Amino acid sequence: MHSDIITNWAAVLGVVFLIWLWARIHRKRQRLPPGPGIGIPILGHMHLLGPLPHRSIHKLSQKIGPIVFLRLGCRPTVIVSSPSLSREFLHDHDEAFAFRPTMEFGKLVFYDQGSACMQPDDPRWKAIRRMFAQEVLSPKSVLKYKNIRDDEVRILMQEIRCKAATGESIEIRTFANRWILNVMTRFLFSRRASGDELSEFPKVFKVLSELFAQPLIGDFVPYLRWLDPGGLRKRVKLQAKLMDAILENILAKRLQPHDSNEAPPADVLTVFLNFFGVSNNSSELGAVKACILEILTGSTDTTTAAVEWAMAELLCAPKLRLQTLQDELSAVVSAGQQVEESHFNSLPYLQAVIKETLRLHPSVPLLLPHLARDPIEIAGFLLPEHTRLFVNVWAIGRDENVWEAAHEFRPERFLPGGSASDVTLVGGQSYQLMPFGYGRRGCPGSHLAVTMVSLLVANLVHNFTWSSSLSNIPDDEVMGMSNMLAKPFTASPIIR
């Protein structure tokens, strides 16, 4: 009996050794990038990701190198963590990696991946992206809706003044998120998210954001798509149904018969309806809803996170930095007045603060995945078909080989004469700072994002003096649609 057990275990170990040896030989023959080993059956290397994949992968890359190969379920995946490799993948081989992998969340929430972000690289996607870039998110289009942002800043500043008058502290995240949602819903369909008609909208959107970061098993192991551990898929479908009802109501009211002499509202929904040629019962209603959701998801949590990180860094950094920004603002904008977008060119330190915030705390630390449909030779490696690509911009932003004092908040590095004075945030070729990605899959809303973050941070700093009980930013983060502090950052405003 005892000898049989030993024999069985020896056979098992022998099989495991042969599998391990075959995998090593097969990897060498394939010329794959280095990785952490074979992985476990079915799940591959998914167990290595943890709740904060950008940090887990960063630790792996410190041991393995700036390019890491993983199998996430049955999906071959490459993660790069250096500016040079990012340029090679996103610039030199942009066309090969111009596809998006099919994602379960996109199918369930974004109307079978009907948005510009989720669609494959085909003529329809190119037309939708062109519409986004030229008619919705271009600098000219963003400027057209400036009055909405200014109006919502005025409302928000008044709310915070009321809190300051009673000595209350506030959660930066809550106020920033409400401001951004109101701006974006007025921009999209001429209604405030805080209004009675959209009272459920912020709640549903918040839940969807939290669910976004949780992996659906079908993304990695398609043949187990039917499994729903923890009921995650069921919850996503429920929230998607609630969001669809809200969007359906908005569209139904917009498409109601109206006086032919009455001009349609000058908002983005009108642009979408005209582009897709939508009328009642149109098959393109789903595409309109998907585009609305894409702009909301791409702007709301990401901008909220950037504002919260910026304020936390300014209040926890040496007071000199907050004072420097306040002095710059006071020299350009009178006391009690709102900072406006026309002031930005005269505010280099503000621009440096935003760059430094997004360097240390990119809202999307792992850029959304790219997909190479065909095998490709790149960086000396041969990648199989359907390889997924992630760029760890969080790791690049903290690379001591790229940045001087990489882990310190030093906006001065971006000022004239600083070590990173030539690094651009939007519209350049600075692969060491790319929170919005690059290439044909780069974020088309980068100009709007930087405008909104800059406008809100500038007005918060110019109109109030802030105090916080924290002297250092907590290291805890949480992932949703963007990377945020695990606990909302709280500070007390005092009217200046």
N, C-alpha and C positions, 0 to 999 in steps of 0.2 A: 504493500500500500504506500509506504513512505517513498519507495523508489519510483512508483508511478507518478506521485506528485512532483518529485524532482524532475522526472522525464518531461512531464507536461509543462512545467515552468521553463525548462530549458528550451522546449520547442517554441513556446511563446516568445521568450527572449530572443531566440534565433530569428524568428519571423520579424520581430521589431527591429533587430539589427539589420536584417536584409532590406527592410523598407527604408531605414535611415540611410544605408549605404547607397541604395538605388536613388533616393532623393538627392543625395550629395552629388552623385555622378550626373544625374539628370540636370541638376541646377548648373553644373559646370558646362555641360554640353549646350545648354540653352544660353549661356553667358548672361544670366540674370544678375541684377545688382545684388549686393550683399544683403542678407536678412538675418533674423534671429533664430533660424532653424526651421524644422519641418512644420511645426504647429500641431494642433490637436485635430482628431477626426471631425469632419463636418464644419466646425467653427474656424479652423485654420488658426490665425493669429488674433482673432477678435478679443480673446481674453487679455491681450496685452494693452488694449486701448484705454481701459478705465473710464471714469466719468469725465475726465478732461483730456481728450485724445491728443491735443497739441502739446501738452506737457509730457505725456507718456512717450510720444514719438520723439520729442526733443531729447529725452533721456536715452532713447535707443540710438538716435543719430550721434550723440556724443560718444557712444561706444563703437558704432558701426561706420559712421561717416555721413556726409551730407545727402546721400541718396540711399533709401532703404526700400527693400522689396518685401511686401507682406502678401499673404493670402487671407483676405477677409471673407470667411465662408469659402466659396469657390471662386471669388473674384480676385484676379491678379491685380495688385495695387502697388504703386510707386509713390513715395513721399519724398519731396526734395526740400532742402533746408539751407540753400545758399543762393546768393544773387546770381552767380554765374550759371548755375544749373537752371534756375528759374528763367533766365533769359534764353537758354538753349531750348527749353521745353515750350515756353509761351511766346517766344519771338521767332527763333530759327525754325521751330517745328509747330508753329501756331495752327497751320491748316490741319495737320495730322491729329492734333488734340482739340479740334474745334467742336467735338460732339459732347453731349451730356449723357451720362448713363441713365437708364430708366430708373426712377425712384418711386417707391410705393407711396410716400407722402405726396409726391407730385401728382400721382394718378388719382389719389383719393381727395385731395384738397384743391389742386390746381386744374381740375376738370380734364383729367387724363393728360397732364403735362401740356396744357394749352397756352401757357404763358411764354414770353420770349426767353426767359431764363432757362426753362425746362425743355424747350423744343429741340429737336435734332437740327443739325446744320443742313437746312434745305432752303429752297427759294421762299417758302412761306415765312420761315424764321427770319431770313434776311430782310424781308419786307416789313415784318413787325418790328424788328430791331431798328431799321431805318426810320420808321415812324416814331419810335421812342426817342431816337437820337436827334431827329430834326424838328418834331412837332410838340414833344412833351417835355424832354429833359435837356434840351440845348440851353446854353446860357441866355439866349434871347427869350426862349419860352419861360425859363425860370424867372427872369426879370419881369415878365408880364404879370406874374402873380405876387410881386413884391408887396403890394398893399395888404394881402392876406397875412403875410408873415408879420408885417409891422403892426397890424391891428391885433393879432393874437399876442404879440409881445406886450403891447399896451395893457391888454386884459390880464396877462400873467403877472406883470410887474405890480399891478394894482392889488392882485390877490396876495402877493408876497408882502407888499407893504402893510396890508391888514394883519398878516401873521407877525410881522416885525413889530407892529404897534402894540401887540399884546405879549411880546417876548417869547412867542412860540418858536420852536425849532421845526424844520421841515425836512422831508425826504426829497432830496434833489431828484431822484428817479421818478417819483410820483408826479411832481410838477412838470418836469421835462417831458415825460411821456404824454401827459394830458395836452401840453402845448403842441407837441409834434402831431399827435392824432388829430387835433382840431385843425391845424394847418393843412394836413394832408387830405382830410375828408372834404374840406372846403376847396382845396386845389382839385380834387378828383370829381366831386359831385355837388359842390356848393352847399354842403351842410356841415355843421359842427358835430363832432363826435360826442360832445357833452350835451347836445340837445336831446329833448324827449324822444324824438323820432328814432334816434340811434342809441337809446339808453343801454341796450343789450350788446351793442357792438364791441365796446372796450373789453367786456368780460369774456366774450367768445374769443376775441383776438388774443387775449392774454393766455387763455388755455391752449389755443393752437400753438402759440409761441413756445410754451413749455413742453408740449408734446413733440415739437419739431426735432429736438435734440435726442430723443429716444429712438434707437435704431429699430426699424421693423425688419423682422427676420427675412422677409421676401427680398430685401435689397441685397442680401448676401448669399442666401441659400434659396433660390427660386422654387425648387421643388418642395420646400417646406413652408411656402407662402400661406398655406391653409392653417398652419399653427398660429395661435394667438396667445402666447404666454403673458399672463397678467392682464389680458384684455386690452392691450394697447391699441391694436387695430380697430377694435370696436369703439374705443373712446375717440380715436381720430375721426372715424366715420360719423359719429354723433356730432362732434363739433363742426365738421365740414357741412353737415346737414343744416345745423343752426346758422352757420355763416351764409350758406346758400340762400336760406329764407330771407335773411337781411338784405343781401344783394338783389334777390329777386324782387323784393318790395321796392327798392330804389329804382331798379330798371322799369318795373311796371308803371311807377308814377311818371318817370321820364318819357315813357313811350305812349302815355295816354294822348288821345287826340287833343290838339290845341289849335288856337287861332293861327292860321297860316301866315298872318302878318306879324306874329310874335316871334322874335328871334330866340333861338335856343340859348340856354345858359352858356357863357364863355368859360367852360371848364373842360377838364380832361375827358370826362365821360362823353361829351359831345364829340371830341376828337376820335375816341374809340368807336362810337356808333357810326360816325361817318366813314371811318377807315374800313370797318368790317361790313358796312352796308346793312346794319341791323334794323329790323322792324319786329313787331310782335310775332312770336312763334318762330323767329329766325333760328337756324341751326348754329349761328355764330354767337348766340347769347353766352354760351359757355366760355368762348374765347374772350369776350368783353369782361366777364367776371374774373377770369384767370388773370387778365392784365391789371385789373383793379387790385386784386390780391397781391400780385407781384410787386407793385409799387408800394403798397402798404407794408408788406413784410420786408421789403428791401430798404425801407426808410425809417420805420417807426422804432423798433427795438435797437437797431444799429446806431441810430442817431442818439437815442436815449442813453445807451451805454457809453458812447463817446463823451457826451456832456457830463455824465456822472463821473467817469474816470478823470476828465479834465479838472472838474471842481475838486475832486478828492486829492489829486496830485497837487494842485495849487494850494490847498488848505493844509496839506500835510508836509509840503516842501518847506524849506526855509522861507520865512515871511518876505524876504527880499524879492522873491519871484512874483508873489501876488501883488506886492507893492509896485514892482516894476510895471506890471500890466495895468494896474489902476492909474499910475502916473501917465502912461502912454495914452490911455483912454481919456483921461481928464484934459490932456493937452490938445485933444482933437474934438472932443464932444463936451459941451457945457454941462455943468452939474444939473441933475434932474431931467436931462434930455435923453431920448432913446438913441442908442447906437444904431446906425443904419448901414446897409450894405455899401453905400457910396463911400463910407469911411474906411473900408477895409484896406485900400491901397496905402493908407497913411498909418496903418497899424501893423508893422512888421513883427513886433513881439507877440501880438495875438496870433498871427499866422504861425510863428514858431511854436507857440504853446499847442496849437492844434496838431501840427506835425509831430511834435514830441509825444503827445497823448496817443496818437494813432500808431506811432512806432512801438511804444511799450504795450499798448492795449488795443490792437486791431479788433474791431467789432466782430469780424469773422476770422478767427485765428488760423483756421485751415480753410483756404479758399474752396468754394464749391467744386466738386469733382469734375475733371475733364475726362474724356474717353477717347482712346485711340482704337478705332474699329479694326484696323489692320496691324499685323506685326510691324515693328519699326526698330531700326538700329539707331541708338542715340546714346551719347556720352560713353561710347565704348561697350554698351550693353545691347543685347537683343531682347526686346520686350514682346511678349506674345500678344495676339489679337485680343481686343476688349480689355486692355490694361487701363485701369483707372489711375488718374494722376491727382494728387493733392499737393499743394504748396503750403508749407508751414511758415506763414508770414510772421507768426508770433516768435518762432525760433530765430528767424532772420533778424528781427528787430532787437534781439537780445544777444546777438553774436559778437563776442569780444573781438573777433578778427575783422569785423565790419565797422563797429561803432566804438568810439572812445568812451570809457565809463558806461558801458552798454546798459547796465541795470539801474542807472541813476537818471532822474528826471532833470534834464538840462536843456531847456528850450534854446539857450544861447548858441548851441551847436549849429543851429540853422540860420543864425544872423550873419550878415556880411562879415567875413573874417573868421567865422566859425569853422569847425572841422567838417561840417556837412552843409555849408552855405549853398552849394550847387545842387543839392538834392531837392527834387520837385515832388509834389504830392499828386497833382492832376496834370495830365497832358504831356508828361515828360517820359524819360526812359530810365528812371531811377529804380532799378530792381532790388535795391536794398530797402526801399520804402514803397510798398505797393498794397495798401489795405483794400484797394478796389480791384486788384488783379490787373492783367494786361492782355492785350490781344483782342481778338474778336469776341471773346467771352468775358472781357472786362466789364465792370459795372458801368452802364450808361448813365447812371444817376450820380456819379461822383461829384459833379459840380454842385448839384442841389444839396448833397449831403454835407459838403464842406461849408457851403453857405449857411445852412441851418445850424450846424454845430457852432460855427464862428459867431453867428448872430445871437444865439442864446447865451453862450458863455460870456460874450462881451457885455451883454446887458445885465446879466447876473452880477458880474464883477464891477461894472461901472455904477450901478444903482445901489449896491449894498456892500457893507463890510461884513465879512463872514467869520464865524468862530466855530470850531469843532473840538470835541473832547479827544479826538484821535490825533496822535503825533506821527503815526505811521499808517500807511494803507495796509489793511488786512490782506493776507496772501490767498485767502479763500475766494474761489470763483465758482460760478455756476453757468452751465451752458443752456441756452434756449436757441432762439433764432440768432442770438448774438452772445458774446462773452461778457458777463456782468459780475459785479461784486456779489458774493454770496448773500450778504446782508445789505439792504439799502443804506446808502451813505446819508447821514443826518447832519445838518448844520443849522446854526442860528443866524438869521439875517438881521442886520442893523442898518436902517436907512442912512445913506451918506448925505 
